[in-house]
Amino acid sequence: LTAALAIAERTGDRGEIAQCVNGTAIVHFRCGRLDDAEELFSAARTHARWAGDVRLMALTSLNLGALAIHRGEFAAALSHLRRALVDFRRMDAPDHMASALANLALVYTRLARWDDALGAFAEAVAIAERGDNRESLATILLN
């Protein structure tokens, strides 16, 4: 990723820079380096915005939401996940919409907002079933 980022920076391709930074952030997140991951996800989002990459902006919001859930920062998680969901709906990206909704259901559960949790979960399941995406459906049901 470091070499890819260096090439992207040399060519000035904001979209590629955003992709590389997001990939690096994912690695940091999976390794438990949450502060670094958060900083990099935010930077990736900024680069994606400059590049006009709405899809990556939404994905970085989803990633920031997952990171906030991991930290127990549920207000921040709601903000990131709602932003991601709006963007995914605008793009008509059902798999990503289902993922954002499943994460929202988890946050609502942690906040004891049972009706909101049930609504988000039911919508996530319905989207996954409509798309006949068994992997997405299984992931939602196992969360």
N, C-alpha and C positions, 0 to 999 in steps of 0.2 A: 504493500500500500504506500509505503514511503516513496518508492521510485515512481509509482503512478502519480502520486501527488506532486512530486517534483516536475514531472513532465507536464501535467496539467497547469501548474503554476507558470512554467516556462512559456507555455502557449497562451496563457491567459484565458483558458476556457473555464468560465465560472461554473458551468454545469458539471464538468468533469471534476473540478475542485470540490464542489459540493458532494458529489458521489464518493470521492476518496475520503473526505473528512467524515462523512456519515459512516462509511465502512470502518474507519479507525475508531469512531465513537462506539460502534457496536462491539468491537473487540475490547475496548476499555470497560464497557458495561458488563460484558460477560466475564471479565476478569475481576470485577468488583471494584474497579477504580471509578466510582460514581461521580466524583467531582470533575475528573477529567472528561468522562463521558458526557456529562451535562454541558460542559463548556464546548466540547466538540459538536454535539448535536445542535446547540444554538448557533455555532459558527456555520455548520452545514446548512441550517435553515436560512441564514443570512445570504450565503452564497447561492442557494437555490432560488431565493427571492430575486436576487440580482440577475440570475440567469433566466428567470421567468418559468422555472420548473415547479409548477403547482403540485405535481405528484410527489416530488421529493420534499417539498415544504410540508405536505400532509404526513408523509412518512416520518419526518423528523418530529412533528408534533406527536404522532403516535408513540414514537420512541421516548420522547420526553415525558409523556404520560406514563408509560411503563416504568420509567426510572423513578418518577414521583411516587407511583404505587409502591415500588420496592422500598423507598425511603419512608413510607407512611405519610407522605405529604399529599393528602387527599384533595385539598382545595386546588393545589397546583395541578394534580392529575386531572381533575374535572375540567379545568381550563384548557389544558393541552388536548385532552381527548375530545372535547366538544369542538375545538377548532379543527382537529383532524377529521372528525365526522362530517362537519360542514363541507370541507374540501373534498372528501371522498364522495359525498352525495353529489356535489357539483360535477365531479368527474364521472359519476356512475360507475364506481369501482366496488362492486358488491362484496368481494372477499375482504377488502380492507374495511369496508363499512361494518361488516360482521365482526371483524377483529376489534375495531374501535368500540362497538356496542358491547361486546363481551367484556372488554376492559372497563367500560363505564358501569356495567352491571356489577363487576367486582368492587369498584369504588363505592357504588351506592350500597352494596351489602355491608361494607366496612363502616359506612356512615349510618347504618340501620334505616336507610331510606328504602324500605321493602317494595313499595309500589313502583318506584323508579327502577329498582333493580330488576323486578319482574318484567317490566315493560321493555327495558333494554335487552334483557336476556331473550325474551320472546321474539323481539324483532331480529336479533342476531341469528337465532335458530331459523326463523322464517326465511331470512335472506339466504342462509347457507342451504336450506332445503330447496328453495327455488332455483338456485344455481346448480343443484345436484353436485355440490362439492363435499364429498364425504370426509375428506381430510379436515376441511374447515369446520364442518359440523362436529366431527369427533373432538377437535380441539376445544370448541365452544362448550360442548357437553362435559368434557373432562375438567374444565376450569370450574 
